[in-house]
Amino acid sequence: MATVLMCRRFPRLSRVTSFSTTAKHEAESGSSKSNRIKEEDSETATSRTKSATTIQLLNPLGYRVLYNPSAYAKSRAACQQDTAWNGGQALRDAFTSPGTAQLQHSFSAASSQALPPIKNAHPKPKSTSLSEHSISTCRSPAQSKEEGEKDKAEMHDSKEDPRMFQKGRPEYRSLSYDKAEPVETLPVEEGDSILHSVALSKDCPSAGALTNYFHKLSCLPAEQRMALLSEPRFNTLCGWAIQTIRSFATSDLIKVLKACIRLALPPTHSLLNACEGEFCRRAWDMNLEQLLLVADCWRCLERSVPSYLSILFSYANMHWKDLTLPQFVQLIYIIGEGRRSPADLMQKVENMILKNMDSFTLEEVGAICLGLFKSISGISDHVMRKIADRVSLQMENMSAYALVNVLKMLRYTRMEHLPLMKELGKVIPAQIPAVNIQGIMHITLSCSALHYFDEGIMTAVAMALPSKVTYCRSKDAAKFLWSFGCLDYEPPNEEEFYSSLIEQMHRKLHEFIKFPEHLLTGLLGLAFVKRFPEELIDFALRKEFVRRTRSSKYELKKDLFTLGKSVEIECPSYQGSLLPPQLCQEITEMVLNFAEQEIYVRPEIVEATSLLQSILGGPEYVKNHMILPHTRSSDLEVHLTMDGRPIAFNSQNPIGDMKLKDIGVSLTDDLMIQLIKGRPHGQSPVGVQCESWAPRQDEVGGGDHVVRSGGALTTDSGVQVEPKSGRWSKPPRSLALAQQPQRVKLALQVSNRNHYCYCSKRLLGLHCLKRRQLRQLGYVVVELPYWEWFPLLKRTRLEKLSYLHYKVFDPALLSRAA
């Protein structure tokens, strides 16, 4: 085998490492990373030999690709062809696919070489004859052994893995079709004899004879079975079966259906059309065992049969009391594979689950969860908790596949079950290297969706992923990035981890045209951890791509808005596409309208706003709004002078529109001279200390406003005035404009538990991004964490005021801002 030395250029990546990062720093950092990766790739390429279809990964030292996602591809060759795209080709082809000719766009040299050249992936030749098959399999014994072990390790069958539960009880043999069941191979000559007799026969054979013909032909070697589909004599045989289909006994018709599975008839074949109609016609004369077996055969044929399934579900509903445990589990499996949730059965399903919870095998528990998940069947929290209780006690004895299915349902029901998640952290990290890539994705996504952070799980995923990254679909890569970003976790191998996923995103760029939501999901996950791959961002923010997001079944405007505004704030050197201003304005209005109805009115926010107004002197000193609408959560904004005095800034209460209030001070000529010309020489201002802002004990609970304990407001002229109403007196507009005091802008965060990881004080990625960007814009972030503020909501007014006073006038805030 040939050894190929490969050099490549690393995709351009903006990484925000600090708030003062400059374009020059980013360029130098990116260059050093690129050089380091090139060197590692060169060393690896010269030290290892790979077959002609091997895909070189970013920094592939010690990599071994273990799994082939055959669940989502027709063949390994097809999968390899998908990954054999370099970055420039992927970007070009994404814009030159049918209907996207107008998207052609030229890229910079750096962009066109962002991804490495990859060896050509040659598809497997079609097996047309036994001799050709023999030639294609002539390899050295060592090579055959190596590839055989690799194939065994890489294979993942999405059709068979969900059926593993059927191997746990002998009763499933009569309820399902077993592809692994051994059959005696029919000699080729005998198959030719059958077809020859069909050609010579003038009369249609009996149903029994036809059944025998189909059974025998299905036992031919694979090459001959494939050739049958284009054989005119076989088509004649199928035509006879269709003509006489009503004369078949039910058992014979089932045998014909099984033969069709081995013959690999396409789902739309005319014989299958006839079989479906006949099974629907006689379904009520069949028993439940036969109905379930036929439904399983349809699944193996990958044929959608909604009419037949409706009859099956109605039959099961009428004979529910007669269902055995294996029949029930098989029924749930069929419900899931049919992606249908019969509403009239769901209560009975829950009762059956509770009744047999201790009798199910662990694989059956996983199958039940997968069936409910695929059919989008909601179950009660009580039932889900019982399932989680069972799994948490016996997780070590459960297969990874079944466990992943339980996690899917746990994620779907949003069930918080700490014992199960803790046990998951003990059991699953050691198993992750042996789990296929889709399983790893669902484990990671479950932790993210449930906001549960376990460093052991996330580290194990990060360590295992780079060697399997080429088997990621576009959605897998996106959800890995989202999950790690959502939990705000950068693993020990962060550069290797993120670079391999970003490179896979480039390879799958053509898929994002059809599934734009996946690209935005991945890019947001990267933004949460301060990573901004500029070529991908430019692609996502182009008018053509934005236009395509409108046809998605998901609402993607908010995601575009979050990504676009984050790039504007955190990537000052970015020169790519940006969202149109009118679109940003439209989304901003949509977000703010939602906030006014759902966020600003939350009790914990309303209470904090009201109390802050009392402390500071009125609504003009506090603003309850979204400083950063793209982060989708509210802020309580407060402005202070550098010596700790509040500044009126709320435009909703403009100073010019306010009426003068009697604050008990007579405007004498001397006072006016001092205000206009300044204080006399030698008179020093009275310092205002933060401690003097503490509310007096006799004023806190007795009125709507709080006045500082000293009771006086000191002006620049040294005159102290005593406000009667508790509001701070407002200077004339001209004086305020002339002074323009340096200010500290506070952004108070009234958080709730959904902003943090479960049972943790660890902020989620979106809220880390928000705080990072607030600081970058010059705000001082002040936390009112839910574990402090929520309990105070039930306490006295004095305690709440004291808490907020401490938060706003903490001397450390002013010193930090200075």
N, C-alpha and C positions, 0 to 999 in steps of 0.2 A: 504493500500500500504506500502511496506517495505521501510525503510530508510537505505541507504547504506553509510557507512563511507569510504571515499576513500582517499588514499595518493598517491602522485605521485612525480616524479622527473622532474624538469624543464629542457627542452632541453638545451644542452650546447650552450652558446651564447657568442661570443666574441664581446664586445662593446668597441670601441676605444673612450675613453673619453678625451684623450689628447695625444700629440705627444710623451710624455715621459712615457706613460703607460707601465708597466712591466707585465710580465706573472704573477707575484705574485699578483699584484693589481687586474688583471682580475679575477684570481681565487677566491680571497676574495670577489670581487664584485658579481661574479656569485653565490657564495655560499650564500651570504646574501639575494640575490633576491630569490633564490630557497627556502630558509627557510621561508621567508616572505610569499611566494605564497602557500607553503604547509599549513601554519597556517591558511591562509584565506580560503583555500579549506576545511580544516577540520571543521572550524567554520560554514561554509555555509552548508556543507553536513549534519551536525547534526541539523541545524535549519530549514531545508526545506525538504519536502517529494516530491519524484518524482515517476512517473510511471516506470515500468520496462524497458521501451524503451527510457528513457530520457538520453541524452548525457551530461555528466558533462563537463563544460567548464573551462578553466583556469580562476581562480578568478571569479566565477559565481554569486557573490553577487548581487541580484537585477535583474538578467538576466531574460528575458522572450522571448523565441524564438517565433517570430510572423509569419514567412513566410516559406512556403515549396516550394522549387524550382521545382515544378512539370513540369515547362517548360523544364527541362533538365533531368528528371527522370521518369521512368514508373510509380512509385508509391511512396508513403511516406515510405513504408517499405524498398524499395530499397534504398532510400536516407539515411534512418537510418542505413541500413547495411553498406553503404559506409563509414559512419562516425564512425562506431564501430570498427575501427582499432587502435591499439595503435602504438606508434612509432616504437618499435622493430619489430612488425609484418609487418608493412608497408614496412620497409626497407628490411626485409627478403623476403617478397612476391614479392617486386619489382624486386628482383634479381633471383627469382625462377619461374617467369612466363615463358610460353612456349617460347623457343628459347633463354632464358637467363640463362640457368643453369650454364654457365661458369662465371656468374657474382656473384656467391655466395661469400660472404665475411663475415668474422667474425667481430663483433663490440665489442667495449669495454663495460664494465658493465654500464658505464654512458650513452653510446649511446643506449643500448638495453632497458634502462628504461627511456629514454628521455621523453616519453609521458605517460600519465596516463592510468591505466587500465580503461576500459569503460564497462558499463553494456551491456550484450548481447542484441542486437536488434532483436526481433522476427518478422519475416515477417507475414503479415496478411494471415490467412488461406483462401484458395480458396472457394468461395461460390458455393457449388455444389447442394444444395437443399434448399428449403424454411425452413425446420425444422432446418437444420444446421445454416442457416442464423439467425434464431430466437434465437438460443442458444448463438451465438457469440455476439448478441447485448444485452444480458441480463446484464445490469449494473445498479448500483445504480443511482437514478435520479440526484443526485448532480454530480456524476462522468460524466454521460452522458451530462449534461448541460455544465460542464467545458470543456470537450473534444469537444463538439459541437461548443462552442465559439472559442476554440483554432483552430479547423479545419477551421472555417470560416475565421479567421484572417490569417491563414497560407497559404491558397490556393492561387496559382498564376497559371493561365492557359495560356500558351504561344499560344494556338490555339484560345482562345476566346478574350483575351485582345486586340490583334490587330484588332478585329472586332467590338470594342465598337462604332466606328464611325457609324456603320450601325443602331444603335438605335436612331440616331438623326433625321432621315427622314423616313417617311412611304414608300417612293419609293424603299428603299433597300429590302423590303420584297419580291419583285418579282425578285431581283437580287442575292439573297443570301439564303443559307439554315440556318434556325434558329433552333439550337438545343434545345433552351428553349421553342419552340412552344409546347403548351400542346396537347397531343394526348390521346384519350380515350383508356384505357388499355383493351386489349382483354382477355377475360377469358381463362384460361389454357385449359379448355375442348374444346373450339372452335378451338384453335390452334391444338389440337390433332385431331379434326375432319377434319381439312384441310389436315393434313399430312396423315390421314387415307384414304381420298379420292384420294390423289396423289398415294398412294400405290395400290389402287384398279383400278385406271384408266388405260386403255390400250391405249387410244388415247391422243395425246397432246392437252391440253386445248387451247382455243383461247388466243390471246394476251391480250384482256381485262380481261379474267379470271385470267391469270397469274399475271397481274398487281395487281388485287384485292387480290390474294393470298399473294404476297410479301408485300403489304401494311398492310394486317391484321397481318401477322406473325411479322412484325416489331413493332407491338403494343403490343406484349406479354410482360410480366414482364421480367426484366433484366436477371434473372436466366434462364428462358426458352429460351430467345434469345441466350444466350451464348451456351446453349446445342444444338441449331440447327446446329451449324457449324460441329458437328460430327454426325449428323443425316442423315442416308442414304436417307430417303425420301426427305429431303431438298435438297440434292445433285441431286436427280432426278428432282426436280422442277427447279433447276438452269440449268440442262442440257436441259430441254424443252425450257427455256427462250433463251438459246444460239442458239438452233436449229431454233427458229422462230423469232429471233431478228429483222429481216428486216420487219416483219409484224407489229411491234409495231408502233403506232403513236408516234410522237416526245414527246407529252405531257405525254403519258404513259411510255415511256422510261425514261423520267426525274423522274416520280414517282418511278419507279423501282430503279433508282440511289439513290434517297432519302431514300428508304427503306433499301438499302445496307448500308447507313450510320448508321441508327438506329440498324441494325443487326450486325454492326462492322465487316464487311467482311474484311479479310486481303487485303492489296493493290495488292497482286499478284493473287488474286482469278480469276479463269477462267471466271466467269461471268463478272467481271470488264474488263478483256481483251477484251471480245466481245463487251461490251458497248463502250469502248474507240474507237475501230475500227468503230463501227456503227456511233458514233457521229462525227468522222472525215469524214466519207463518206457523211453524210447529213448536215454537218455544213453550207455549202453555201446556204442551203434551210431554215435555221433557222434565227430567228431575233436576234439582238444584246442582247436583254434582256435574251433570252434563252441561248445564248452562254455564257454570263457572269454567269448565274445561274449554268450551268453545270460545268464551270471552278471552281466555288466556291465549288461545290460538290466534285470535285476531290481533292480540298485542304482539305476538311473535311475528306476524305478517306485517306489522306496522300499518294496519288499516284502521281508519276511524269508522266506528259503527255506532253512532249515537242512538239510532232507533233500536238496535238490539240491546244496548245497555239500558235504555229506558224500560224495556220489557223485563230485563234481568232484575233491575232494582225494584220494580213493582212486584215481581214474583217473590223476591227476597222479603219484601215488606209483608206480604201475605203469609209467608211461611217462616217468619222470624223466630218463632219459638222452636222450630225444628233445626235451626242452624247449629252445627257443631263448631267447636273452637277453630279448627283448621279452615272450615268453610267461611267463618266470619273474617279471619285474617286475609284469606284469599279475596274475599269480597272487597275489603278495604284496599287491597292492592289494586284490584281492577278499578275501583272508584278513583284512585289516584292516577293510574295510567290513562284513564279516560278523561282526566281533568274536569270531572263533573262532580258536583256535590248535591246529592238528592236531599232536599231540605226535610222531607218527611221522615227520613231515616236517621237524622243526626242525633235526636234524643235517644233513640234506641241504641245507636252506636255508643254513646257515652255510657249508658247503663251497662251495656255488654262489656265495655272496657273495665269499668269498676268491678263488675262481677267476676271477671277472669284475670284481674291484674296479677295475682300471684301465680297463675297457671301459665301465662305466656312465657315463652322463652325470650331471652334478651334480644335475639334477632327478630322475633315477631314484634316485640315492642318497637324496634327500629322501623320495621315494615309498616306498622300502624301509623307511626308518626310521619313517615314519608308519604303514605297514601293521603293522610289528612292535609299535609302541607301542599302536595301537588294539586289537590282538588280545591284548595283554598277553603277548607272547612274549619270554621271556628269552633273551638270547644271551650268549655267553661274553665275558669281558673282552677276550680277544684279538681277536675280530671287531669289537667296538665300538671298540677302539683303532685298528684298521686303518681303519675308517670315519672316525674323528676325525682320523687322520693325513692322509687324503686331503682332507678338508674344510678343514683348517687351512692347507693349501698352496694351495688354490684358492678360498678364501672370497669373494674379490672378484668372481668370475665366477658366483656362486651367487645365485639369487633369494632374497629374504627369506623367502618361504614355505617353500622347501626347507630353508633354514638353520634355521628355527624347528622343523621336523620333526626334524632331527638333534639339536637341543637337547632336544627332548622325550625322545628315546631316551637321550641322554646323562644326562638327569635320572633317567630310570627305572632305568637300570643303575647309577646312582651312580658313574659313571666320572669320575675326576679326570684331566683332560687339559689341562695348563697351556698348551701351545702354542695349542690351539684357543681357549681362553678369552682369551688375550692378543690373538690375532688378532681375536676378536670385539670386543674393546674398541677396536680400530683401525677396523674396518669398519662395525659396526652403528649407532653413534650418528648418523652422517649419514643413514642410511636410515630411522631410526625415524619421522620425520614422515610418511613414505609408507606405513607398515605399518598394517594394520587393527588395531583395538583388541585383538582376541583374540591376534593375533600379538605385540603389545607385551607383553601379559600373560604369555605363555609365555616370552618372552625374560627378563622380570623374574623370573618364578618360577624359571626355570632357574638364574639367578645366585643366587637365595636358597637353592634346594634344594641346590646344590653349594657353598654358603657362600663364593661367590666375589664379592668386592666390587671393582667397577670404577666409580669416580666418574663417568667420562665416560658410561658406559651409563646409570647411574641418573639423572644430571642430564638427559640427553637424554629419557629416559622422563618425568621429572617436568615438563619444559618442554612436551612434546607432549600430555600427558594432559588437562589442563583443558579444552581445546577439543574433546576427543572423549569426555568423561566420560559424557555422556548415552547413549552407545552401550554402556556397560558393563553387562553382566548383573550380577546380585547376586554371583555367584562371581568375576567379573572385579574388581569393586571390592574385594571382600574379599581377594583374592590380591594385588592391588597394595598394599593396606595391610599385609598380612602380610609381603610381600617387603621393603618399605622398613623396616618395624619389625624384622624378623629381622636385617637387615644394619645396623640402628641408624644409618640415614642420613636426615638431614633436608636436603632439597635447597635451593638458593638461593631458590626460590619456595615455600617450605614452607607458608606460610599459604594461598596460592592453591591449592596442590596438595592439602593435607589438607582444606581447607574444601569443595572441589568434590567430593572423594570421600565425605566425610561426608554432604553433601547428597544425593549419589546413593544412599547407603545408606538415607537416609530415603525417597527415592522408591521404592526397591525393597523396602521393609519388608514388603510383602505376600508377597514371595517367600520371606522368611526363615521364614515359618510352615511352608512345605514343606521348606525346606533350612536348618534351624537351624544346621548346622555352618558355613555361610558367614558368618552374623552373628558367631558367636564367633571365627572366624578373623580377621575384620576388626577386631573390638574388641580382640583380643589384640595385633594388629599396632600398633594405636594406643597401647595401654598400654605397649608396649615403648619408645615415644618420648614417654611422659609426656603422652598426650592421652586425655581421658576424656569423650566426649560423653554427657552425663548421661541424656538422654531414651532413647538407644539402650541404654545400660547398664541403665536401669530396666526397659526392655522385655525385655532378655535375662535378667534375674535374677528376673522374676516367676514365681510358681509355675506359671502356665499354660504359659509358654514352657519352663520347666525340665521340665515334664511331657512336652512335645512332643519334647524332645531324646532321650527314652528310646526313641522309635520310629525314631531315625536309625540308619543302618547303621554309623555311626562311634561310638566310645566318646567321649562328650563331657563326662563327669563331670570329668575332670582340667582341661579347658579352662574349664569353669564355675568350678571351684575356684580356678584361677589368676586369673581375672578378678575373682571376688568378693572374694578376699582382698587383691588389689592395690588395689581400690577402697577397702576398709576402711583400708588403710595410707596411701594417697597422697591420698585425697580426704576429709579430715575434715569438710568442709561438705556432703558428699553426703547427701541426704535420701530417696533412692529405695529401691527394693527391694533386699534382700540375701538371700543363700542361707540356708536354714534351718539352724540349728546342728546338727541331727541329720544332715543331708546332709553338712555340712562334716566332722563327726566320722567319718562312714562313709568319705568319700574320704581323709581323713587316715590312717585305719587301712590303707586299701588301698595308699596311697603308701608308708607306712612299712614295711609288710610286703614290698613289692617292694624297697625300699631295703635291708632287712636281707639279702635273698637275692642282690641284684645289684649294689648300689652300695657299701655299707659294706665289703664283702669284697674289693674290688678291691685288687690288690697295692700300688699306689702310695699308697692311703689307709691300708691296714693298716700299712705300713711307717712312714709319717709318724706315725700314732697311737702305735705302739710306741715310737718314738724320742722323741717328745714326753713320753711317760710317764716315760721314763728321765731326761730332762733336768729335768722339773719335780718328780718325786718320786713318781709313781704314777698310777693310773687316775682317782683322784678329782680330779685337776687338769686332765684333758682329757676332752672328750666328743665322740665321733664320732656326729653325728646331723644331722638336718635342722632348722635353726633356723626356716626358712620352708618347710614341706612343699609349699606350692603352687608353689615354684620347681623342685622335683623334682631337686635335687642336694644333696650332703652338705656339711657344714661340720665343721671341727675347732674346737671352742669352747674358749677359754682365758681365764681371768680373772686379772688382775694388780692389785695395789695401785698407787696412784699413784707409789710409789717403786720399782716394778718387781718386787715379790715375788708369786709365784703364790698363788692362793687356791683352796682346795678347795671345789668346788661341785657336782660330779657326783653327782646324786641316786642314781645306780645304785650308789654306794659311800658311803652315808650315814655321817657321822662317828660318830653314836651307836652304830652297829652294829659299829664297828671295835674290835678288841682293843688294849689298851695294849701298846706294844712297848718293850722296854728300849733306850733310846737313850743310855745311859751317863751319865745325870745323876741325882744323889742329891737327893731332895726334902727339903731341910733346912728347919728353921723359918724361917731368914732368907730363904731363897728363896721360901717360901710367903707371907711377909709382903710381900715385894717384888712378887710376882705379884698379890696381892690389893689392896694399898694403893698400889702404884706405887713408882717408884724414889725414892731419897733426893734431897733438894734438892741442887742443884749437880752432879748427875751427868747428863751429857749422853748422849744415845743415840749409838750408833755408827752412822754413816750407811752405808747399803747402796747402793753404786754398781752400775750395770748392768754395768760391766766386771768386777766381782767375781763375776759369775755364770758366767764363762767356765769350761768344764770343764778340770780339770788334765790335762796330757798323760799322766800315769801312771794316770789313773783312767778315761779315755774308753774305751779298748779292753779293759780288763781285767775289767769287771763289767757287770752288767745295769743299774746306776744311775749317774747322774752327780751329783757333788756340786760345789758352787761352789768356786772355787780357794781362797777364804779358809777354807773348811771350816766356818764357823760361821754359825748362824742367830741374828740379834739380835732379842730380844723387846723389847716396849715398856718393860720394867723395866731394860733395859740388860744383861741376862744373856745371855752367849753360850753356846750349847750346840752340841755336835759330834755330828751324827747319824751313827751307825755304818752304818746300812743304806742310807743315801743318800736316805731318805724325809724329807720335811719333817715335823717334829713338829707335831702338831695341838693347838691350845689347847682347853681345856674348852668345851663348848657355851655355857655361860653367858657366858664371856669373849668368845667369838666374836660372840655376839648383841649384847653390850654395846658392842663396838667398832664393828661395822658399817663397816669401812673403805670409803672411796670407791674404786671399782674401774674398771679399763679392761677392757671385754669385747672380746676378739679373736675374729674369725671367719676362720679360715684356710681359704683356698680351694685345694684340690688339684685343679687344672683338668686337662683333657686337650684334645687338638687339636680335638675336636668342639665345644668351647666358643668357638672363635675362627673368624674367616673363614679361608678356605683360603690357606695360605702368607702368613699375616699375624698380627700381634699385636692385631688388632682384635676385641674381644669381640662376640659375637652379642647380639641384642636381649634375649632371655630372661635372659641372664647379666648384662647391664647393669641390667636391671630388678631382679634379685636383689640386686646390690651396692648399688644406689640405696636399696632398701628396708631393707637391713641398716643402712646408715648412718643412715637416718631413724629407726630403732629404737634407735640409740645404740651400735651396734657399730663397731669399727675393723676394716676389711677388710684382711686380709693375704694377698697373692697368693703361691702357690707354683706359678708358671706351668710348664707341662709342658716347655717348652724349657730350664728350669733344673733341675726336679726329676727328670724322667725319666732324663736322663743320669747323675744322681747315684745312682740306684738300683743302678747297676753298679759304683759306687766303694766305697771303704772306709767302715766305720762311722764313723770319726773325721770324714771329710769330710761325711757326711750330718748328723752331730750338730752340727758347726760351722755348717753352712748353716742348720739349723733354729733353733739358738741365736741366730744373727744376726737371723733373721726375727722371732722372738718378742720379743727384748730389744733391738730397735733403738730407741735413745733418741728417734728422731724420732716413733715411735708414741706414746710417753708424752707428749711435748710437744704433739703434735697433739690428743691426748685431753684434755689439761689446758686 
